Amino acid sequence: MRIFECGTLVPGCDWHTRANDDAEVVRRVVDHMKTAHGETIIRENMVDNIKARIRNEANAA
C-alpha cells in the first residue's frame, strides 16, 4: 500500500490518502489539491513533488 500525507507538501494540512499504486495516489492528490487548496493548474513540477512524497505505508511513521 502506498501513502501520501498532504502536510509534507502543504504545511498544516492533515489530509492523507492510501492506494495500491502511485498513479491512483497522484490522481487523488491532484483532486485534493484542486478542491481543498484551490489549485486550478497542476503543473508537472507539482506532480513530481507529489510523487517524491509518496511512500510505502510501512515507512509512513
Secondary structure by P-SEA (a helix, b strand, c coil): cbbbbccccccccccccccccaaaaaaaaaaaaacccccccccaaaaaaaaaacccccccc
